Amino acid sequence: MLKPLGDRVIVAVADEEEKTVGGIVLASNAKEKPTTGEVVAVGPGMKDKNGAVQPLTVKKGDNVMFDKYAGTNVNYDGNDYLVLHEKDLIATVD
């Protein structure tokens, strides 16, 4: 599995609905970019001025919302993931 460094988080992006409320199937280029997903791995955190590591506030298994154009898309072992800095996360979803 991928192991993020610093304050990075790896997210498995949730699939967005392919149909509108009226039942119209959307083309792939017409769909909104997903902004939610599940955290699959977290880095150890960033070091502060004094050298102490500040742990991240999210953990593996958390469902999160993130900025629409944040992060880097990666493909690992046949799966697509998004690697983000913790600051690009907007909220956790219960």
N, C-alpha and C positions, 0 to 999 in steps of 0.2 A: 504494500500500500504506500501511497505517497505520504511523506511526512513534511508538513509545512515548516518553514523557518520563521523566526521572529514573531511578529503579530499577525501572521497570515492565517487564513482559514480556508479550508477546502470544502466546497458546497456542491452537493448533487442537486442540480437545478430541477425544479418541478416542471413537468410537462404542462403546457398551457392548453386550454380547451380549444379544439379545432372547429367547433361550431358556434355560431351566434345563438342568441336566445330564440330567434326565429327558425333555427335549424339549418341555416346556410353554412355549408362547409367552406372554410377559409383556405386560400392558397398559402403556402408556407411563407411567402414574402409579404403577405398582408397581416400576419399575426404579430401581436405585440411581443416584444422581448420579455421573457419571464423575469420576475423580480422576487421569487420566493424559492426556497429550497431547504434541504436538510444538511446540517453540518456533519461531514464525515471524518474530519480531522482538524485539529487545531495545533498551532505552533506553541512553543513554550512561553512566548510573550517577549516584550521589548525590555531592554535594560534602561533604567533611569539614569540620572546624572551621577548617582552614587554607585552604579554598577549592580544594583539589585534588580532582579527580573520581576516585572509586573505581569502577573498572569492575566489571561484573557477572561472576559466576562461570559463568553459563550462556551459551550462544551459539545462534545460529540453527541449527536442525536437531537440537538435543538433545531427547531424549524425557525428560519429567519427570513426577513425581508432585506433586500439590498438595493443600492442605487442601480438604476436601469442600465447604465453603460459602464459600470464599475467592473474591475477584475480582469483576469486573463483566462480565456478558455483553454483547457488542456484536455487531451485524450490520453488516458492511461489504461492499459490492459483492456481495450475495447469499450471503455466507459468514458463519457464526457463529464467534466467537472469544471467548476469555476473557482479560481484562486483569487481571494480578496484580502485586503487589509481589513482588520477589525473596524477601522474608522469608516469603511464603506458600508457596514451593516447599519440598517435603520432601526430594526426592532426584532424581537423574538415573537413568534406566533404561538399562542396556546391552543 
